[in-house]
């Protein structure tokens, strides 16, 4: 791994964390809630500036997290001694605080979708099976309704779902000159049947149906970019939830989990091998993962804060701030312990342990 790829991996994590915290910050501003400090990173302050509206903006030494601190919340006032401060976070309606809490993970989801759109628009979608790269207007395939991006399912009785582009070409070429060719394509999850009669091209001196076949990443029509980006993002979310479920219920995948060191190492290696499209795909997946992980009901994470807010909404009054602060503190200790565990595991893997 070169320094450049390690830097790109750290930059990715920094951007994802910044976007998450900016979600909290922006929603707070929209709801009229004052923000005491907006910090990227933990530990010693490397840079700081006081904003015009009284928010301290900070860049800190350890770039593996960040926070958006509010006046009077459990991080700023764990013992609840600043209840009379007019800027107190807890004086805001609980539904506003709930929106602020949800906004962080939501921004990670939005960023994941935006990255997926960029990936689909710039590089297209990955296709395991051959697909129509282009369909020439005015020729038999076009007249029959075939479209660029359609996936090949079969030609006649020849199944092509695990085939190559050359297999498709051979299956079409196996029909006699001028003979009708039955072709089944997949579009938007539906199989479509076509019966194509080739035409004889005088210039080429051969029969043609007017298509170009390709395999791998497929360029998408403009109208398919957003749906395919949504599918990619939602598939990533489903895969993450399923993996978390297996990890919690059976422990499956726990030995493959990684901490910050492992993530940086993996991103650097994969980016060096796969370039920008792989970098964007990893950023999309990690952003969605960060959003979902923060919704887990673990003390210290946004999911735990949402539970306390839900309890407040049902009871009509907040949970004792001392109790909530202690629970969040226990969560921070747990999270720190997990980070140390995964970091040790990551370092052991790097050195072949």
C-alpha positions in Angstrom: 0.0 0.0 0.0 1.3 3.4 -0.9 0.8 6.6 1.2 -1.5 7.9 -1.5 -4.0 5.0 -1.1 -3.9 5.2 2.6 -4.6 8.9 2.4 -7.5 8.3 0.1 -8.9 5.7 2.6 -8.6 8.1 5.5 -10.1 10.9 3.4 -13.1 8.6 2.7 -13.7 7.9 6.4 -13.3 11.6 7.2 -15.9 12.6 4.6 -18.4 10.0 5.7 -18.0 11.0 9.3 -18.3 14.7 8.4 -21.5 14.1 6.4 -23.0 12.2 9.3 -22.3 15.0 11.8 -23.4 17.6 9.3 -26.8 15.8 9.2 -27.2 16.4 12.9 -25.9 20.0 12.6 -28.1 21.0 9.6 -31.3 19.6 11.1 -30.5 21.3 14.4 -30.2 24.6 12.6 -33.4 24.0 10.7 -35.2 23.3 14.0 -33.8 26.3 15.7 -31.6 24.3 18.1 -28.3 25.9 19.1 -25.1 23.8 18.5 -22.3 24.3 21.0 -19.5 22.5 19.0 -19.2 20.7 15.7 -16.1 18.6 15.8 -14.4 16.2 13.3 -12.2 13.8 15.1 -11.5 13.3 18.8 -8.7 14.2 21.2 -6.5 17.3 21.0 -7.8 20.2 19.0 -5.6 20.9 15.9 -7.7 23.7 14.6 -10.7 25.7 15.8 -12.9 28.6 14.9 -15.9 30.2 16.5 -18.8 30.7 14.1 -21.0 33.8 14.0 -23.8 32.0 15.7 -21.7 30.8 18.6 -20.8 27.3 17.4 -17.2 26.2 17.9 -15.9 24.3 14.8 -13.1 22.0 15.6 -10.7 19.6 13.9 -9.1 17.2 16.3 -6.2 14.8 16.3 -7.8 11.4 16.0 -9.8 11.3 12.7 -11.9 8.2 13.6 -15.1 9.9 14.7 -16.7 13.2 15.4 -19.5 14.8 17.3 -22.1 17.6 17.2 -22.5 18.8 20.8 -25.6 20.7 22.0 -26.0 23.0 25.0 -27.2 21.0 27.9 -27.3 17.6 26.4 -25.8 14.6 28.2 -22.3 15.2 26.6 -22.2 18.9 27.5 -24.0 18.6 30.9 -24.0 15.0 32.2 -25.4 16.0 35.6 -28.1 18.2 34.3 -26.8 21.4 36.0 -27.5 23.7 33.1 -31.3 23.4 32.9 -31.8 27.2 33.1 -29.7 27.9 30.0 -32.1 29.2 27.3 -30.1 27.3 24.7 -30.6 24.0 26.5 -31.1 21.2 24.0 -33.6 19.5 26.2 -36.0 22.5 26.2 -36.7 21.7 22.5 -39.7 19.5 21.7 -38.8 15.8 21.7 -39.9 15.5 18.1 -37.3 18.1 17.0 -34.6 16.3 18.9 -35.7 13.1 17.3 -35.4 14.6 13.8 -31.9 15.9 14.7 -30.9 12.4 15.9 -32.2 10.6 12.8 -30.6 13.2 10.5 -27.1 11.9 11.0 -27.8 8.3 9.8 -30.2 9.6 7.2 -27.4 11.7 5.6 -25.2 8.7 5.4 -28.0 6.9 3.5 -28.4 9.9 1.2 -24.7 10.1 0.5 -24.7 6.4 -0.2 -27.4 6.9 -2.8 -25.7 9.9 -4.4 -22.5 7.9 -4.7 -24.5 5.0 -6.3 -25.9 7.5 -8.8 -22.4 8.8 -9.7 -21.3 5.2 -10.1 -24.2 4.2 -12.3 -23.9 7.3 -14.4 -20.1 7.2 -14.8 -19.5 3.4 -15.0 -22.8 1.6 -15.4 -24.1 -1.5 -13.7 -22.2 -4.7 -13.3 -23.9 -7.6 -15.2 -23.0 -11.2 -14.7 -24.6 -12.2 -17.9 -24.1 -10.7 -21.5 -26.2 -7.7 -22.4 -27.1 -5.5 -25.3 -24.6 -2.7 -25.4 -26.3 -1.1 -28.3 -29.2 -1.6 -30.7 -28.9 0.0 -34.2 -32.0 2.0 -35.2 -33.9 0.8 -38.2 -32.6 -2.8 -38.0 -34.6 -6.0 -37.0 -33.6 -6.0 -33.3 -34.6 -2.3 -32.9 -37.8 -2.8 -34.8 -38.7 -5.7 -32.6 -38.3 -3.6 -29.4 -35.0 -4.7 -28.0 -33.2 -2.0 -25.9 -29.7 -1.3 -24.8 -29.1 -2.8 -21.3 -31.4 -5.8 -21.8 -29.8 -9.0 -20.5 -29.6 -12.2 -22.5 -31.5 -15.2 -20.9 -31.6 -17.6 -23.8 -31.4 -18.0 -27.6 -33.7 -20.8 -28.6 -33.1 -23.6 -26.2 -29.6 -22.4 -25.2 -29.5 -21.0 -21.7 -27.2 -18.0 -21.4 -27.5 -16.7 -17.8 -23.9 -18.0 -17.0 -22.6 -17.5 -20.5 -20.1 -15.2 -22.2 -20.6 -12.7 -24.9 -19.0 -15.1 -27.3 -21.5 -17.8 -26.2 -24.4 -15.5 -27.2 -22.8 -14.7 -30.5 -22.3 -18.4 -31.2 -25.9 -19.2 -30.2 -27.3 -16.6 -32.6 -24.9 -17.6 -35.4 -26.0 -21.2 -35.1 -29.2 -20.4 -36.9 -29.3 -20.7 -40.7 -29.0 -17.5 -42.8 -32.2 -15.6 -42.8 -33.9 -18.0 -40.3 -36.0 -16.5 -37.5 -34.1 -16.4 -34.2 -36.0 -16.7 -30.9 -34.3 -14.6 -28.2 -35.4 -14.1 -24.6 -34.1 -11.0 -22.8 -34.5 -9.8 -19.2 -35.6 -6.1 -18.6 -36.6 -4.7 -15.2 -37.0 -8.2 -13.8 -39.3 -9.4 -16.5 -38.5 -11.9 -19.3 -39.3 -10.7 -22.8 -39.5 -13.0 -25.9 -38.5 -11.8 -29.4 -38.6 -13.5 -32.8 -36.0 -11.8 -35.0 -35.6 -12.2 -38.7 -32.1 -11.2 -39.7 -31.5 -9.0 -42.8 -28.8 -9.4 -45.4 -26.2 -6.6 -45.3 -24.8 -6.1 -48.9 -21.8 -4.2 -47.6 -20.9 -6.7 -44.9 -21.9 -9.7 -47.0 -23.7 -11.4 -44.1 -27.0 -11.6 -42.2 -27.3 -9.2 -39.2 -29.9 -8.3 -36.6 -28.3 -5.0 -35.6 -27.0 -5.5 -32.0 -23.7 -5.2 -30.1 -23.2 -7.7 -27.3 -21.0 -6.9 -24.2 -20.3 -8.3 -20.8 -19.2 -6.7 -17.5 -20.1 -3.2 -16.6 -23.0 -1.9 -18.8 -23.7 1.6 -19.6 -27.2 2.6 -18.6 -29.8 4.7 -20.4 -30.5 8.0 -18.5 -33.9 6.8 -17.4 -32.3 3.7 -15.7 -29.6 5.4 -13.7 -31.7 6.4 -10.7 -33.6 3.0 -10.4 -30.3 1.1 -10.7 -28.7 3.4 -8.1 -31.6 2.8 -5.8 -31.3 -1.0 -6.3 -27.6 -0.9 -5.6 -28.1 1.1 -2.4 -31.0 -0.9 -1.1 -29.2 -4.2 -1.9 -26.3 -3.0 0.2 -28.6 -2.1 3.1 -30.2 -5.5 3.0 -26.9 -7.3 2.9 -25.6 -5.2 5.9 -28.8 -5.9 7.9 -28.6 -9.7 7.1 -24.9 -9.8 8.1 -25.6 -8.0 11.4 -28.5 -10.4 12.1 -26.2 -13.4 11.6 -23.4 -11.8 13.7 -25.8 -11.2 16.6 -27.7 -14.5 16.5 -24.9 -17.0 15.5 -21.7 -15.1 15.6 -21.2 -15.7 11.9 -18.8 -13.2 10.3 -17.5 -11.8 13.6 -14.0 -13.1 12.8 -14.2 -11.2 9.5 -15.2 -7.9 11.0 -12.8 -5.0 10.9 -12.0 -1.9 12.8 -10.6 1.4 11.6 -7.2 0.0 10.8 -8.7 -2.9 8.8 -11.1 -0.7 6.9 -8.3 1.7 5.9 -6.1 -1.2 4.8 -9.0 -2.8 2.8 -10.0 0.4 1.1 -6.4 1.2 0.2 -5.7 -2.3 -1.2 -9.0 -2.5 -3.2 -8.6 1.1 -4.6 -5.1 0.4 -5.7 -6.4 -2.7 -7.6 -9.8 -1.5 -8.9 -9.4 2.3 -9.2 -12.0 5.0 -8.9 -15.2 2.8 -9.5 -14.2 0.4 -6.7 -13.4 3.4 -4.4 -16.8 4.9 -5.1 -18.5 1.5 -4.5 -16.7 1.0 -1.2 -17.6 4.6 -0.1 -21.2 3.9 -0.9 -21.3 0.6 1.0 -19.4 2.0 4.1 -21.6 5.1 4.2 -24.8 3.0 4.2 -23.2 0.7 6.8 -22.2 3.7 9.0 -25.8 5.0 8.9 -27.3 1.6 9.8 -24.8 0.9 12.5 -25.6 4.2 14.2 -29.2 3.2 14.4 -28.4 0.1 16.6 -29.8 0.4 20.1 -26.3 0.5 21.7 -25.7 3.2 24.3 -23.7 6.1 22.9 -25.1 5.6 19.4 -27.9 7.4 17.7 -30.2 4.4 18.1 -29.9 4.5 21.8 -30.7 8.2 21.9 -33.8 7.5 19.8 -35.0 5.0 22.3 -34.6 7.5 25.1 -36.6 10.1 23.0 -39.3 7.5 22.3 -39.6 6.8 26.0 -39.9 10.6 26.7 -42.6 10.8 24.0 -44.6 8.1 25.7 -44.1 9.3 29.3 -44.4 12.9 28.6 -41.2 13.7 30.4 -37.5 12.9 29.8 -35.6 10.1 31.5 -33.4 11.3 34.4 -30.4 12.9 32.8 -28.0 11.4 35.3 -29.3 7.9 34.4 -29.1 8.6 30.7 -25.6 10.0 31.0 -24.4 6.9 32.9 -25.9 4.6 30.3 -24.3 6.5 27.4 -21.0 6.5 29.3 -21.2 2.7 29.6 -21.9 2.6 25.9 -18.8 4.7 25.1 -16.7 2.3 27.2 -18.1 -0.6 25.3 -17.5 1.0 22.0 -14.0 1.9 22.9 -13.4 -1.7 24.0 -14.7 -3.0 20.7 -12.5 -0.5 18.8 -9.4 -1.8 20.7 -10.4 -5.4 20.1 -10.9 -4.9 16.3 -7.8 -2.8 16.1 -5.8 -5.6 17.7 -7.4 -8.0 15.3 -6.6 -5.8 12.3 -3.0 -5.3 13.2 -2.6 -9.1 13.8 -3.9 -9.7 10.3 -1.6 -7.1 8.7 1.4 -8.8 10.3 0.2 -12.3 9.5 -0.9 -13.1 13.1 
